[in-house]
Amino acid sequence: MQNVGHKSERPDFSVALLEAFRKRSKALSRRGATVECGPVQEIVDRQESKMGRTDITIRYRVEGAHVQLRVHAWGDRWIWVDARRGSKTGWVWEYTSEGRFISPSGARGLVEFIEKTIDCSFLAVSDVSQAIAAIWSKCLAIGPRRV
């Protein structure tokens, strides 16, 4: 007996994230953030990649200074996150990491981690990077690394 109508492939995480993020973008804009969120089609070896990607850029201000939070999410749950606060003389703080998103709460969970990251950026400057690292270290699997 065939399983008709059942899709054997796993759903594309980047598409689920796009939808989850669109549901929260209004709430973020009320907090003074400018949100850009959209799908990206990657070209690999001159052909369109079959794996989807969603890019999210959030810009807002903390104490008058520009803060930028960027997240790239691929369909296989690979996440790249970069957050930084600028000044006239360089970065006041910055955080960059990547890994496989392992939270069981899926795309909605990733949106929650993004919102927690925004909340951390309002902490004392000396505490921000460490607080953001604590958030993302719980949900990004990076696997073994060569020492």
C-alpha positions as a printed Julia matrix, in Angstrom:
147×3 Matrix{Float64}:
  0.0    0.0     0.0
  1.4    3.39   -0.98
  1.31   6.4     1.24
 -0.45   8.86   -1.07
 -0.17  12.56   -0.31
  2.57  12.14    2.25
  5.7   14.12    1.57
  8.76  12.13    2.59
 11.08  15.13    2.66
 11.44  17.15    5.83
  9.93  20.62    5.62
 12.31  23.44    4.8
 13.21  25.18    8.07
 14.02  28.46    6.3
 10.45  28.69    4.96
  8.97  27.96    8.4
 11.22  30.65    9.89
 10.11  33.19    7.31
  6.49  32.62    8.28
  7.19  32.62   12.04
  9.17  35.82   11.75
  6.54  37.62    9.7
  4.09  36.94   12.54
  6.39  38.74   15.03
  7.72  41.56   12.84
  4.96  43.98   13.86
  5.75  43.49   17.54
  9.42  44.16   16.82
  8.66  47.3    14.85
  6.67  48.61   17.83
  9.9   48.32   19.82
 11.58  50.7    17.38
 13.26  48.07   15.21
 13.46  48.1    11.43
 13.02  44.55   10.16
 14.03  43.11    6.81
 13.19  39.46    6.27
 13.2   37.52    3.05
 14.09  34.33    1.21
 17.39  34.04   -0.63
 18.09  31.69   -3.52
 21.73  30.64   -3.46
 23.68  29.74   -6.6
 26.07  26.8    -6.21
 28.2   25.75   -9.2
 26.1   28.0   -11.48
 22.87  26.27  -10.45
 20.2   27.25   -7.99
 20.62  25.45   -4.69
 17.75  23.18   -3.67
 18.18  24.28   -0.06
 16.32  27.41    0.96
 17.74  30.26    2.99
 16.08  33.1     4.88
 17.97  36.26    5.76
 16.83  38.48    8.6
 18.27  41.89    9.41
 17.04  43.89   12.38
 18.28  47.42   13.05
 17.48  49.47   16.12
 19.09  51.91   18.54
 20.39  51.5    22.05
 21.23  54.75   23.83
 21.29  56.46   20.44
 23.81  54.02   18.94
 23.02  51.75   15.99
 22.63  48.04   16.65
 22.39  45.47   13.89
 21.31  41.84   14.32
 21.59  39.56   11.29
 20.5   35.94   11.07
 20.87  33.63    8.08
 18.95  30.37    8.35
 19.22  27.49    5.91
 16.62  24.81    5.26
 18.65  22.19    7.14
 18.56  24.32   10.36
 22.09  25.71    9.95
 22.1   29.18   11.52
 24.57  32.07   11.31
 23.98  34.92   13.74
 25.8   38.25   13.97
 24.98  41.06   16.39
 26.94  44.28   16.89
 26.65  47.79   18.23
 28.54  50.49   16.44
 30.11  53.77   17.45
 32.15  56.42   15.71
 35.34  54.64   16.76
 34.35  51.04   15.97
 32.31  48.27   17.49
 31.27  48.75   21.12
 30.43  45.03   21.3
 29.95  42.23   18.8
 28.94  38.59   18.7
 29.06  36.1    15.83
 28.34  32.38   15.86
 26.97  29.59   13.74
 25.75  26.05   14.13
 22.83  23.69   13.7
 19.71  24.92   15.49
 18.7   22.13   17.87
 15.79  23.59   19.82
 12.67  21.39   19.72
 10.47  24.5    19.44
 11.41  24.93   15.77
 11.18  28.18   13.84
  9.11  29.88   16.55
 11.87  29.02   19.02
 14.46  30.68   16.8
 12.36  33.84   16.73
 12.28  33.76   20.55
 16.08  33.5    20.67
 16.33  36.48   18.32
 14.05  38.52   20.59
 16.09  37.53   23.66
 19.21  38.7    21.83
 17.59  42.08   21.27
 16.75  42.27   24.98
 20.39  41.54   25.88
 21.63  44.46   23.82
 20.13  46.83   26.4
 22.33  45.45   29.2
 25.52  47.16   30.37
 28.04  47.25   27.51
 30.46  44.99   29.4
 27.8   42.26   29.78
 26.19  42.17   26.32
 28.47  39.79   24.39
 28.59  37.27   27.22
 24.8   37.37   27.68
 24.19  36.85   23.96
 26.7   33.98   23.88
 24.84  32.33   26.77
 21.59  32.45   24.78
 22.96  30.98   21.56
 25.21  28.37   23.16
 22.08  26.55   24.36
 20.62  26.06   20.88
 23.45  25.94   18.32
 25.25  22.63   17.91
 28.71  23.21   16.51
 30.1   19.68   16.72
 33.69  18.66   17.36
 36.42  21.09   16.37
 40.1   20.56   15.8
 42.22  21.92   18.65
